[in-house]
Amino acid sequence: MKIKSYVYIVLLSLLSLKGHAQKAKVAAADKKYEQYAYIDAISTYERVAEKGYKDEKMFQKLGNAYYFNAELDKAAKWYGELFLLNENQEPEYLYRYSQVLKSIGEYAKADKMLDQFNKKSGNDLRAKLYEKHKDYLEEIKANSGRFNVEDAGINSEFSDYGTSFSGNKLVFASARDTGGISKKVFKWTNQSFTNLYSSEVQSNGKLEEPKRFGNRINSKFHESTPVFTKDGSTMYFTRNNFLDGKKGKDSKRITLLKIYKATLEDGEWKDVTELPFNSNQYSVAHPALSNDDKTLYFASDMPGTFGQSDLFKVTINEDGTYSTPENLGTKINTEGRETFPFVSDDNELYFATDGRPGLGGLDIYVAKIEKDKSFNEVQNVGAPINGPKDDFGFFIDSKSRIGFFTSNREGGKGYDDIYKFSETKKLTCEQILKGTITDKESGDFLEDAKMSLFDEKYQLLKGNVTNKRGQYSFEVECGKTYYVRAEKRNYETKEGSISIEKVNGESYLSLELEKRIKPIGVGTDLAKTLDIPIIYFDLDKSFIRKDAAFELEKIVAVMNEFPKIKIDIRSHTDSRQTAQYNEALSDRRAKSTRDWLIKNGIDASRLTAKGYGESQLVNKCADGVQCTEAEHQANRRSEFVVISME
């Protein structure tokens, strides 16, 4: 018994020592994790896990470390272990697990995770987007197949990403050639810090061997994602918080990212300065310029961010100052990661995000920027640009439809690789709504008519005025219904509706306006002048209905305005009944109309009334003739003919 007891005590002691040792290793790994040293953290966590040690927080951090290091298939393994240990996880882990499951092709299981995420996070924008786009795979499939993709021919075995053009040079970030014993290593990936490189574009479109770009730009820390003004004299780029030999850190002693500006003087990039909205306490990165170089877009996790990183913009003022950063809002941003913005010459915002239903990891999306700076519908650009892994850093030349993007997809040469593409078909459906506004009577073009465009809920979207030829135009969205309103002094306001087809092109809606001031004289039918339709009576009845009363109020208004006018009320029927019956019915209706006008203030001496039955048909529809209901209706009319003006 003593021997067994002794052995048992020793085993307990050994197990206890082993547990304390593993916990110590986990604690050390946790410290590296909090410092974003993810490769070191992964190594430690995995050594502990391989010995059978299971811990919920360790699996969370191990999964996160791979997730944020863009190794999604490995993240899937450890998130899987996490959910085996405890299925009841916070919503963010449900979302991340769904993303990494997509990266290994398990879309059905990923959707189940998203359903759970949706139940737990009903107010989360990502949940709402998933609920709205349950058929997202079909939507993405419809957008796919529009690109031819190939290796850009400039990749290394390290990380290469983020392209832009400076003249005839493709400029990008690379971790190549900056490694070595004396060089700094980025602990997040255990690769060298990235510098900017450039590659000259040859006449055949091929890229030359990359060379370092701008000796005064590259430092011993990260430089990446440059963007250049149209005149090529100014560059904005991302760098770690490092300037003039000084490194800045946040409250956790981590060196974050900032955007810097440099100017080109005598062929050299000089005067590197950081932008005023940078901070030591949050990252600002990946600049992009609008077509007119007056707006700078970027990614940041600054205060006011919805998710892990959002897209923002600032106005670049004439004096070189900047406006206060403005979040692009929930039309673009989610609780996930929005990053790597790019604005094309077609005024389209491309960006990468993992916050929308996609194919896995970061996917590239696009939204048209309207003239009022609002954003059109956000769409996934589809495969083969997007895939199960991270795809980002999209750049396109709007004229040639050739561009570049970055991906860590299978089959690449390095950690991240740059790919070249040619777009064979545009995704964004573009429509122009045009029309001509004319005078209904003369057909003359109406210049300076006020035009207003409304959506299907009658919300005002935009407005303009017609030109000398009475023409207007609006940029509109495909597949939407709109209302167009035309207004001009001394004319009746008129509206029309139109549904825009889901194809690129132009749609047309012209309107004819009637003059508000119309000439009247003896013989004028006020029903035609005032656009009064048929005065409806119930079947075989002659009393005035409410809808008819509304039309008769127009007659009252004119007769009050012109107190000497006298009118003859003439009522007509169609031929479907006997002639005697129709004449009697129409006479009762004419006199009922006269009585209503008298009751509403018109002197009886100014009114005469007679029914003509079917004796004055306006078409062929006499007895025994087959006619449509519309043809019969044309005969059922009321006339208010002016017989005297004095």
C-alpha positions as CSV (number, residue, x, y, z in Angstrom):
1,M,0.0,0.0,0.0
2,K,2.8,2.4,0.9
3,I,4.5,1.7,-2.5
4,K,1.2,2.4,-4.4
5,S,0.6,5.5,-2.3
6,Y,4.1,6.7,-3.0
7,V,3.8,6.1,-6.8
8,Y,0.4,7.9,-6.8
9,I,1.9,10.9,-4.9
10,V,4.8,11.1,-7.3
11,L,2.5,11.0,-10.3
12,L,0.4,13.8,-8.9
13,S,3.5,15.8,-8.3
14,L,4.8,15.3,-11.8
15,L,1.4,16.1,-13.3
16,S,1.2,19.2,-11.2
17,L,4.7,20.3,-12.3
18,K,3.9,19.6,-15.9
19,G,0.7,21.7,-15.6
20,H,2.5,24.6,-14.0
21,A,5.2,24.5,-16.7
22,Q,2.6,24.5,-19.5
23,K,0.7,27.4,-17.9
24,A,4.0,29.3,-17.7
25,K,4.6,28.7,-21.4
26,V,1.0,29.8,-22.2
27,A,1.5,33.0,-20.1
28,A,4.7,33.7,-22.1
29,A,2.8,33.1,-25.3
30,D,0.0,35.4,-24.1
31,K,2.4,38.2,-23.7
32,K,3.8,37.8,-27.2
33,Y,0.2,37.6,-28.5
34,E,-0.7,40.9,-26.9
35,Q,2.3,42.4,-28.5
36,Y,1.2,41.2,-32.0
37,A,4.1,38.8,-32.2
38,Y,1.9,36.2,-33.6
39,I,4.4,33.8,-35.0
40,D,6.2,33.4,-31.7
41,A,2.8,33.0,-29.9
42,I,1.7,30.4,-32.4
43,S,4.9,28.4,-31.9
44,T,4.5,28.4,-28.1
45,Y,0.8,27.7,-28.1
46,E,1.2,24.7,-30.5
47,R,4.0,23.1,-28.5
48,V,1.8,23.2,-25.4
49,A,-1.3,22.0,-27.4
50,E,0.6,19.1,-28.9
51,K,1.2,17.7,-25.4
52,G,-2.5,17.5,-24.9
53,Y,-3.0,20.6,-22.9
54,K,-6.5,22.1,-23.6
55,D,-7.6,25.6,-22.7
56,E,-10.4,27.6,-24.1
57,K,-8.5,31.0,-24.1
58,M,-5.4,29.3,-25.5
59,F,-7.5,27.9,-28.4
60,Q,-9.1,31.3,-28.9
61,K,-5.7,33.1,-29.1
62,L,-4.2,30.3,-31.2
63,G,-7.1,30.6,-33.7
64,N,-6.9,34.4,-33.7
65,A,-3.1,34.4,-34.2
66,Y,-3.5,32.4,-37.4
67,Y,-6.6,34.3,-38.4
68,F,-4.9,37.7,-38.2
69,N,-1.8,36.2,-39.8
70,A,-4.0,35.3,-42.8
71,E,-3.3,31.5,-42.4
72,L,-7.0,30.7,-42.4
73,D,-6.8,26.9,-42.9
74,K,-4.7,26.6,-39.8
75,A,-7.0,29.0,-37.9
76,A,-9.9,26.6,-38.9
77,K,-8.1,23.8,-37.1
78,W,-7.8,25.7,-33.8
79,Y,-11.2,27.3,-33.9
80,G,-12.5,23.8,-34.5
81,E,-10.8,22.7,-31.3
82,L,-12.2,25.7,-29.5
83,F,-15.8,24.8,-30.5
84,L,-15.3,21.1,-29.6
85,L,-14.2,22.2,-26.2
86,N,-17.1,24.7,-25.7
87,E,-19.7,25.4,-28.4
88,N,-21.0,28.4,-26.5
89,Q,-18.7,31.1,-27.8
90,E,-19.0,34.9,-28.1
91,P,-20.5,36.0,-31.5
92,E,-17.1,37.2,-32.9
93,Y,-15.7,33.6,-32.7
94,L,-18.8,32.3,-34.6
95,Y,-18.1,34.8,-37.3
96,R,-14.4,34.2,-37.5
97,Y,-15.0,30.4,-37.6
98,S,-17.4,30.8,-40.4
99,Q,-14.8,32.8,-42.4
100,V,-12.1,30.3,-42.0
101,L,-14.5,27.4,-42.8
102,K,-15.1,29.1,-46.2
103,S,-11.3,29.1,-46.7
104,I,-11.3,25.3,-46.7
105,G,-14.4,25.0,-48.8
106,E,-16.9,24.1,-46.0
107,Y,-19.5,26.6,-47.0
108,A,-22.5,24.7,-45.6
109,K,-20.9,24.5,-42.1
110,A,-19.9,28.1,-42.4
111,D,-23.5,29.1,-43.1
112,K,-24.6,27.2,-40.0
113,M,-22.1,29.3,-38.0
114,L,-23.4,32.4,-39.6
115,D,-27.0,31.5,-38.7
116,Q,-25.9,31.1,-35.0
117,F,-24.0,34.4,-35.3
118,N,-27.1,36.0,-36.7
119,K,-29.2,34.8,-33.7
120,K,-26.7,36.1,-31.2
121,S,-25.9,39.4,-33.0
122,G,-29.1,40.6,-34.6
123,N,-28.0,44.2,-34.5
124,D,-24.6,43.5,-35.9
125,L,-24.3,44.8,-39.5
126,R,-22.6,41.6,-40.6
127,A,-25.6,39.6,-39.3
128,K,-28.0,41.9,-41.1
129,L,-26.0,41.6,-44.4
130,Y,-26.0,37.8,-44.1
131,E,-29.7,37.8,-43.4
132,K,-30.3,40.0,-46.4
133,H,-28.0,38.0,-48.7
134,K,-28.7,34.3,-47.8
135,D,-28.1,33.5,-51.4
136,Y,-24.7,35.3,-51.4
137,L,-22.9,32.4,-53.2
138,E,-25.3,32.7,-56.1
139,E,-24.9,36.5,-56.2
140,I,-21.1,36.1,-56.2
141,K,-21.3,33.4,-58.9
142,A,-23.3,35.9,-61.1
143,N,-20.5,38.4,-60.7
144,S,-17.7,36.0,-61.4
145,G,-15.8,35.0,-64.5
146,R,-15.1,38.6,-65.6
147,F,-11.3,38.6,-65.2
148,N,-8.3,36.9,-66.7
149,V,-5.7,36.5,-63.9
150,E,-2.0,35.7,-64.0
151,D,1.1,36.1,-61.9
152,A,2.4,39.6,-62.1
153,G,6.0,38.3,-62.6
154,I,7.6,40.3,-59.8
155,N,6.9,38.1,-56.8
156,S,9.4,36.8,-54.3
157,E,9.3,34.1,-51.7
158,F,8.4,36.7,-49.1
159,S,5.4,39.1,-48.9
160,D,4.7,41.3,-51.9
161,Y,1.5,43.5,-51.9
162,G,-0.2,46.8,-52.5
163,T,0.4,48.3,-56.0
164,S,0.2,51.8,-57.4
165,F,1.7,53.6,-60.4
166,S,4.2,56.4,-60.5
167,G,4.6,57.4,-64.1
168,N,5.5,54.2,-65.9
169,K,6.6,52.4,-62.8
170,L,4.6,49.9,-60.7
171,V,5.3,50.6,-57.1
172,F,4.6,48.0,-54.4
173,A,5.7,46.8,-50.9
174,S,8.0,43.8,-50.5
175,A,9.7,42.0,-47.6
176,R,12.4,40.7,-50.1
177,D,16.0,41.5,-49.7
178,T,15.5,43.3,-46.4
179,G,16.2,40.3,-44.3
180,G,19.5,39.3,-42.8
181,I,21.2,39.2,-39.4
182,S,21.5,43.0,-39.1
183,K,18.0,43.7,-40.4
184,K,14.8,44.0,-38.3
185,V,12.2,41.3,-38.3
186,F,8.5,41.9,-38.0
187,K,7.4,39.7,-35.1
188,W,3.8,39.4,-36.4
189,T,5.0,37.3,-39.4
190,N,8.7,36.6,-38.6
191,Q,9.5,38.2,-42.0
192,S,11.6,41.3,-42.7
193,F,9.8,44.6,-42.6
194,T,8.6,45.7,-46.0
195,N,10.1,48.4,-48.2
196,L,8.8,50.1,-51.3
197,Y,10.0,48.7,-54.7
198,S,9.3,49.7,-58.2
199,S,9.3,47.9,-61.6
200,E,9.4,49.6,-65.0
201,V,6.7,48.6,-67.4
202,Q,8.2,47.4,-70.7
203,S,6.7,48.1,-74.1
204,N,5.2,44.5,-74.2
205,G,3.5,45.1,-70.9
206,K,5.9,42.9,-68.9
207,L,7.5,44.2,-65.7
208,E,11.2,44.6,-65.3
209,E,13.2,43.3,-62.3
210,P,12.1,45.3,-59.2
211,K,14.4,47.9,-57.7
212,R,14.2,49.8,-54.4
213,F,12.0,52.9,-54.7
214,G,13.2,56.2,-53.2
215,N,16.2,55.8,-50.8
216,R,14.8,58.6,-48.6
217,I,11.4,56.8,-48.2
218,N,12.4,53.4,-47.1
219,S,13.4,52.9,-43.5
220,K,14.2,50.0,-41.2
221,F,10.4,49.6,-40.5
222,H,7.4,49.0,-42.7
223,E,6.6,51.1,-45.8
224,S,3.7,50.1,-48.0
225,T,0.6,51.1,-50.0
226,P,1.8,54.3,-51.8
227,V,-0.5,56.5,-53.8
228,F,0.5,59.4,-56.1
229,T,-1.3,62.6,-57.2
230,K,-2.1,63.0,-60.9
231,D,0.8,65.3,-61.5
232,G,3.2,62.8,-59.8
233,S,4.6,65.4,-57.4
234,T,3.1,64.2,-54.2
235,M,3.1,60.7,-52.6
236,Y,1.1,59.4,-49.6
237,F,2.2,56.1,-48.1
238,T,2.0,53.9,-45.0
239,R,4.8,53.5,-42.6
240,N,5.3,52.4,-39.0
241,N,5.3,55.2,-36.5
242,F,8.9,56.2,-37.3
243,L,10.2,59.6,-38.4
244,D,13.6,61.3,-38.2
245,G,15.1,58.3,-36.4
246,K,12.4,58.4,-33.7
247,K,10.0,55.5,-33.1
248,G,6.6,56.2,-31.5
249,K,4.6,53.7,-29.5
250,D,1.1,53.5,-28.0
251,S,0.3,53.0,-24.4
252,K,1.0,49.3,-24.7
253,R,4.4,50.1,-26.2
254,I,3.4,48.9,-29.7
255,T,4.5,50.7,-32.8
256,L,1.4,51.3,-35.0
257,L,0.9,52.6,-38.5
258,K,0.7,56.1,-39.8
259,I,0.2,57.8,-43.2
260,Y,3.1,60.0,-44.4
261,K,3.4,62.5,-47.2
262,A,6.4,63.2,-49.4
263,T,7.1,65.6,-52.3
264,L,9.2,65.0,-55.5
265,E,12.0,67.5,-55.9
266,D,14.8,67.2,-58.5
267,G,13.9,63.5,-59.0
268,E,14.1,62.7,-55.3
269,W,11.3,62.1,-52.8
270,K,11.9,64.6,-49.9
271,D,10.1,66.4,-47.0
272,V,8.6,63.3,-45.5
273,T,5.9,64.5,-43.0
274,E,3.2,62.7,-41.1
275,L,-0.4,63.7,-41.6
276,P,-2.0,65.6,-38.7
277,F,-4.8,63.1,-38.0
278,N,-2.3,60.3,-37.2
279,S,-1.9,59.2,-33.6
280,N,0.3,57.1,-31.5
281,Q,-2.8,55.4,-30.1
282,Y,-4.3,54.0,-33.2
283,S,-3.3,53.0,-36.8
284,V,-4.0,55.1,-39.9
285,A,-3.0,53.3,-43.1
286,H,-3.4,52.5,-46.8
287,P,-4.2,55.9,-48.4
288,A,-6.2,56.3,-51.7
289,L,-6.9,59.5,-53.6
290,S,-10.1,60.6,-55.4
291,N,-10.0,61.5,-59.1
292,D,-9.5,65.2,-58.4
293,D,-6.9,64.6,-55.7
294,K,-9.0,66.5,-53.3
295,T,-10.2,63.6,-51.1
296,L,-8.0,61.1,-49.3
297,Y,-9.4,57.8,-48.3
298,F,-7.8,55.5,-45.7
299,A,-8.2,52.7,-43.2
300,S,-8.1,53.2,-39.5
301,D,-9.2,51.9,-36.1
302,M,-9.4,55.4,-34.7
303,P,-12.2,56.3,-32.3
304,G,-15.6,56.2,-34.1
305,T,-14.7,53.0,-35.8
306,F,-17.5,50.5,-36.1
307,G,-15.4,47.4,-36.3
308,Q,-11.8,46.2,-36.2
309,S,-10.9,48.8,-38.9
310,D,-13.1,51.1,-41.0
311,L,-12.7,53.3,-44.1
312,F,-12.5,57.0,-43.5
313,K,-12.0,60.1,-45.7
314,V,-10.6,63.7,-45.3
315,T,-10.8,66.6,-47.6
316,I,-7.5,68.0,-48.8
317,N,-7.9,71.8,-48.6
318,E,-6.4,74.3,-51.1
319,D,-4.0,75.5,-48.4
320,G,-2.7,71.9,-47.8
321,T,-4.6,71.4,-44.6
322,Y,-7.0,68.5,-44.0
323,S,-10.6,68.3,-42.7
324,T,-11.6,66.2,-39.7
325,P,-11.7,62.4,-40.7
326,E,-15.1,61.3,-41.6
327,N,-16.2,57.6,-41.3
328,L,-17.7,56.3,-44.6
329,G,-20.6,55.0,-42.6
330,T,-22.6,51.7,-42.5
331,K,-23.1,51.7,-46.3
332,I,-19.4,50.6,-46.5
333,N,-18.2,49.7,-43.0
334,T,-19.1,46.8,-40.7
335,E,-17.9,45.4,-37.4
336,G,-15.3,43.4,-39.4
337,R,-12.2,44.7,-41.2
338,E,-12.5,47.2,-44.0
339,T,-9.2,48.1,-45.5
340,F,-7.1,48.8,-48.7
341,P,-9.3,51.3,-50.4
342,F,-8.8,52.3,-54.0
343,V,-10.8,54.9,-56.2
344,S,-10.8,54.2,-59.9
345,D,-11.1,56.9,-62.6
346,D,-14.7,55.7,-63.1
347,N,-15.3,57.0,-59.5
348,E,-15.7,53.5,-58.0
349,L,-14.5,52.7,-54.5
350,Y,-12.8,49.3,-54.3
351,F,-11.9,47.9,-50.9
352,A,-11.3,44.6,-49.0
353,T,-13.4,43.4,-46.1
354,D,-14.2,40.2,-44.2
355,G,-17.4,41.8,-42.9
356,R,-19.7,40.9,-45.8
357,P,-20.9,37.5,-47.0
358,G,-18.0,36.4,-49.2
359,L,-15.8,33.4,-50.3
360,G,-13.6,33.5,-47.3
361,G,-11.0,35.8,-45.6
362,L,-10.8,39.3,-47.1
363,D,-12.8,39.7,-50.3
364,I,-12.7,42.6,-52.7
365,Y,-15.9,44.7,-53.1
366,V,-16.8,47.7,-55.2
367,A,-19.3,50.6,-54.8
368,K,-20.0,53.5,-57.2
369,I,-19.4,56.9,-55.7
370,E,-22.3,59.2,-56.7
371,K,-21.9,62.9,-57.4
372,D,-23.2,63.8,-54.0
373,K,-20.5,61.6,-52.5
374,S,-22.9,58.9,-51.4
375,F,-22.3,55.2,-52.2
376,N,-24.2,53.0,-54.5
377,E,-24.8,49.3,-53.8
378,V,-21.8,47.4,-52.6
379,Q,-21.0,44.3,-54.7
380,N,-18.5,41.4,-54.5
381,V,-16.3,41.5,-57.6
382,G,-16.5,37.7,-57.8
383,A,-14.0,35.0,-58.7
384,P,-11.3,34.6,-59.8
385,I,-10.3,37.8,-58.1
386,N,-11.8,36.6,-54.9
387,G,-11.2,33.1,-53.4
388,P,-11.1,31.2,-50.1
389,K,-8.1,33.1,-48.8
390,D,-7.3,36.8,-48.4
391,D,-7.7,39.0,-51.5
392,F,-7.0,42.7,-51.2
393,G,-5.1,45.7,-52.7
394,F,-7.2,46.0,-55.9
395,F,-5.9,48.5,-58.5
396,I,-7.3,49.0,-62.0
397,D,-6.6,51.3,-65.0
398,S,-10.1,52.4,-66.1
399,K,-9.1,52.8,-69.8
400,S,-7.2,49.6,-70.4
401,R,-9.2,47.6,-67.7
402,I,-5.9,46.1,-66.7
403,G,-4.9,46.1,-63.0
404,F,-3.3,44.3,-60.1
405,F,-4.4,42.8,-56.7
406,T,-2.8,40.9,-53.9
407,S,-3.6,37.4,-52.5
408,N,-2.2,34.7,-50.3
409,R,-4.0,32.0,-52.3
410,E,-2.7,28.6,-52.9
411,G,-0.1,28.2,-55.7
412,G,1.6,31.5,-55.0
413,K,5.3,32.1,-54.8
414,G,5.5,33.8,-51.4
415,Y,3.5,34.8,-48.3
416,D,1.5,37.3,-50.3
417,D,1.7,37.6,-54.1
418,I,0.8,40.3,-56.6
419,Y,-1.4,39.2,-59.5
420,K,-2.1,40.9,-62.8
421,F,-5.6,40.9,-64.3
422,S,-7.5,42.1,-67.3
423,E,-11.2,42.8,-66.9
424,T,-13.4,41.5,-69.7
425,K,-16.7,42.7,-68.5
426,K,-17.6,45.5,-66.1
427,L,-19.6,44.6,-63.0
428,T,-21.3,47.9,-62.1
429,C,-24.4,48.4,-64.2
430,E,-24.4,52.0,-65.4
431,Q,-27.6,53.7,-66.7
432,I,-28.3,57.3,-67.7
433,L,-32.0,58.4,-67.5
434,K,-32.7,61.0,-70.2
435,G,-35.7,62.8,-71.5
436,T,-37.1,65.9,-73.2
437,I,-39.6,68.4,-71.7
438,T,-41.9,70.0,-74.2
439,D,-45.0,72.2,-74.4
440,K,-48.0,69.8,-74.9
441,E,-49.8,72.1,-77.4
442,S,-47.0,73.6,-79.5
443,G,-44.3,70.9,-79.0
444,D,-41.7,73.6,-78.2
445,F,-38.8,72.6,-76.1
446,L,-39.0,74.0,-72.5
447,E,-35.7,75.4,-71.2
448,D,-34.9,75.8,-67.5
449,A,-37.7,73.4,-66.4
450,K,-37.0,72.2,-62.9
451,M,-36.4,68.5,-62.8
452,S,-36.5,66.3,-59.7
453,L,-35.7,62.6,-59.4
454,F,-37.4,60.5,-56.7
455,D,-37.0,56.9,-55.6
456,E,-39.8,54.4,-55.4
457,K,-40.7,55.7,-51.9
458,Y,-40.9,59.3,-53.3
459,Q,-37.7,60.3,-51.5
460,L,-36.0,63.1,-53.4
461,L,-32.6,61.9,-54.8
462,K,-31.3,64.8,-57.0
463,G,-32.4,67.6,-59.2
464,N,-31.3,69.8,-62.2
465,V,-32.8,71.9,-65.0
466,T,-33.4,71.3,-68.7
467,N,-31.1,72.8,-71.4
468,K,-32.0,74.9,-74.4
469,R,-33.4,71.8,-76.1
470,G,-35.5,70.8,-73.1
471,Q,-33.2,67.9,-72.3
472,Y,-32.3,66.5,-68.8
473,S,-30.3,63.6,-67.6
474,F,-29.7,61.7,-64.3
475,E,-27.3,58.9,-63.4
476,V,-29.5,56.1,-62.0
477,E,-29.1,52.6,-60.7
478,C,-30.0,49.5,-62.7
479,G,-33.0,47.6,-61.6
480,K,-34.6,50.4,-59.7
481,T,-37.9,52.3,-60.2
482,Y,-37.9,56.1,-60.3
483,Y,-40.3,59.0,-60.5
484,V,-39.4,62.1,-62.5
485,R,-41.1,65.5,-61.8
486,A,-41.0,68.5,-64.2
487,E,-42.0,71.9,-63.1
488,K,-42.0,75.3,-64.9
489,R,-43.6,78.6,-64.3
490,N,-47.1,79.0,-65.9
491,Y,-47.2,75.2,-66.6
492,E,-48.9,72.4,-64.8
493,T,-46.4,70.2,-62.8
494,K,-46.2,66.7,-64.2
495,E,-44.6,63.4,-63.1
496,G,-43.8,60.2,-64.8
497,S,-42.4,56.8,-63.5
498,I,-39.9,54.5,-65.1
499,S,-38.3,51.1,-64.2
500,I,-34.6,50.9,-65.2
501,E,-33.4,47.7,-66.8
502,K,-30.5,45.7,-65.4
503,V,-28.2,46.4,-68.4
504,N,-25.7,49.1,-69.2
505,G,-27.1,51.9,-71.3
506,E,-29.6,54.7,-71.4
507,S,-33.3,54.9,-70.5
508,Y,-35.7,57.6,-71.7
509,L,-38.7,59.4,-70.1
510,S,-40.0,62.5,-71.8
511,L,-42.9,64.7,-70.5
512,E,-45.3,67.1,-72.0
513,L,-46.3,70.1,-69.9
514,E,-49.7,71.8,-70.2
515,K,-49.9,75.6,-69.8
516,R,-51.4,76.6,-66.6
517,I,-52.9,79.7,-68.3
518,K,-55.1,78.5,-71.2
519,P,-57.2,80.6,-73.5
520,I,-61.0,80.1,-73.4
521,G,-63.8,81.5,-75.5
522,V,-67.2,80.7,-76.9
523,G,-67.2,77.0,-77.9
524,T,-64.4,76.0,-75.5
525,D,-65.0,72.7,-73.7
526,L,-63.8,73.3,-70.2
527,A,-63.6,69.5,-69.6
528,K,-60.8,69.4,-72.2
529,T,-59.1,72.6,-71.1
530,L,-59.1,71.5,-67.4
531,D,-58.2,67.9,-68.3
532,I,-61.4,66.6,-66.6
533,P,-61.9,62.9,-67.3
534,I,-65.2,61.2,-67.5
535,I,-67.7,62.2,-64.7
536,Y,-68.4,58.8,-63.2
537,F,-71.9,57.8,-62.0
538,D,-72.9,54.6,-60.5
539,L,-74.7,52.1,-62.8
540,D,-78.1,53.5,-63.8
541,K,-77.7,56.3,-61.3
542,S,-77.5,60.0,-61.7
543,F,-76.3,61.4,-58.3
544,I,-72.8,62.9,-58.1
545,R,-70.1,60.7,-56.6
546,K,-67.2,62.1,-54.5
547,D,-64.6,61.4,-57.2
548,A,-66.8,63.3,-59.7
549,A,-67.3,66.2,-57.2
550,F,-63.5,66.7,-57.1
551,E,-63.5,67.3,-60.9
552,L,-66.6,69.5,-60.8
553,E,-64.8,71.8,-58.3
554,K,-62.5,72.8,-61.2
555,I,-65.6,74.1,-63.1
556,V,-66.7,76.0,-60.0
557,A,-63.3,77.6,-59.7
558,V,-63.3,78.8,-63.3
559,M,-66.9,80.1,-63.2
560,N,-66.1,82.1,-60.0
561,E,-63.0,83.5,-61.7
562,F,-65.0,84.6,-64.8
563,P,-68.5,85.5,-63.4
564,K,-70.0,86.3,-66.8
565,I,-69.3,82.9,-68.4
566,K,-72.3,80.7,-69.2
567,I,-71.9,77.1,-70.0
568,D,-74.0,74.3,-71.5
569,I,-73.6,70.9,-69.7
570,R,-73.8,68.1,-72.2
571,S,-73.9,64.4,-71.1
572,H,-73.3,61.5,-73.4
573,T,-73.6,57.7,-73.1
574,D,-72.4,54.7,-75.1
575,S,-74.7,52.7,-77.3
576,R,-75.2,49.7,-75.0
577,Q,-78.9,50.1,-74.1
578,T,-81.8,51.5,-76.1
579,A,-81.5,54.9,-77.5
580,Q,-84.6,56.1,-75.5
581,Y,-83.1,54.8,-72.3
582,N,-79.7,56.3,-72.9
583,E,-81.2,59.7,-73.8
584,A,-83.3,59.8,-70.6
585,L,-80.3,58.6,-68.4
586,S,-77.9,61.2,-69.9
587,D,-80.5,64.0,-69.4
588,R,-80.9,63.1,-65.8
589,R,-77.1,63.1,-65.3
590,A,-76.7,66.5,-67.1
591,K,-79.3,68.0,-64.9
592,S,-77.9,66.3,-61.7
593,T,-74.5,67.9,-62.7
594,R,-76.2,71.3,-63.1
595,D,-77.9,71.0,-59.7
596,W,-74.6,70.2,-58.0
597,L,-73.0,73.3,-59.5
598,I,-76.0,75.4,-58.4
599,K,-75.8,73.9,-54.9
600,N,-72.1,74.9,-54.8
601,G,-72.7,78.6,-55.6
602,I,-73.1,79.0,-59.4
603,D,-76.2,81.0,-60.4
604,A,-78.8,78.9,-62.3
605,S,-79.1,81.5,-65.0
606,R,-75.5,80.7,-66.1
607,L,-76.2,77.0,-66.6
608,T,-78.1,74.9,-69.2
609,A,-78.0,71.1,-69.3
610,K,-79.1,68.5,-71.7
611,G,-78.5,64.8,-72.3
612,Y,-77.7,63.5,-75.8
613,G,-77.7,59.8,-75.0
614,E,-75.9,57.9,-77.8
615,S,-76.7,60.4,-80.6
616,Q,-73.2,62.0,-80.7
617,L,-70.8,59.1,-80.6
618,V,-67.1,60.0,-81.2
619,N,-66.3,56.7,-82.9
620,K,-67.8,53.7,-84.8
621,C,-69.3,52.0,-81.7
622,A,-73.0,52.2,-82.7
623,D,-75.6,49.5,-82.1
624,G,-74.4,46.0,-83.2
625,V,-70.7,47.0,-83.6
626,Q,-68.1,45.0,-81.7
627,C,-66.0,47.4,-79.6
628,T,-63.6,47.3,-76.8
629,E,-64.4,48.6,-73.3
630,A,-62.0,51.5,-73.9
631,E,-63.8,52.5,-77.1
632,H,-67.2,52.4,-75.4
633,Q,-65.7,54.5,-72.5
634,A,-64.7,57.2,-75.0
635,N,-68.3,57.8,-75.8
636,R,-69.3,58.1,-72.1
637,R,-68.3,61.7,-71.5
638,S,-69.4,65.0,-70.1
639,E,-68.8,68.4,-71.8
640,F,-68.9,71.9,-70.3
641,V,-69.1,74.1,-73.4
642,V,-68.8,77.9,-73.1
643,I,-71.8,79.5,-74.8
644,S,-71.3,83.1,-73.7
645,M,-68.5,85.3,-72.2
646,E,-70.7,88.4,-71.6
